[in-house]
């Protein structure tokens, strides 16, 4: 049975189980610290001022989480398809060994900064 209280809390807060007890690592520090990439082991979507975006845990440091840009958010949306929620999907993702991804700062054709994601 669906946990309605949990769903209501999630829908009305800008938080996730992914963030609980963890510190956010900024993209620049993530890229510098893990130049070969990280293994994503958990993910969720939250809603901020600019819409929905991904938050993810990674195996290399379970005490931190990352905020995803458009590319990572699109990946997480695809992963969530067919699941009843992010916790179920994250459990399967972790059990499968996760997905290794490399993050790089780059520019769009129009010169805007963004973080690209490469599946390793």
Secondary structure, 3 states (H helix, E strand, C coil): CCCHHHHHHHHCCCCCCCCCCCEECCHHHHHHHCCCCEEEEEEEEEEECCEEEEEEEECCCCCEEEECCHHHHHHHHHHHCCCCCHHHHHHHHHHCCCEEEEEEEEECCCCCEEEEEEEC
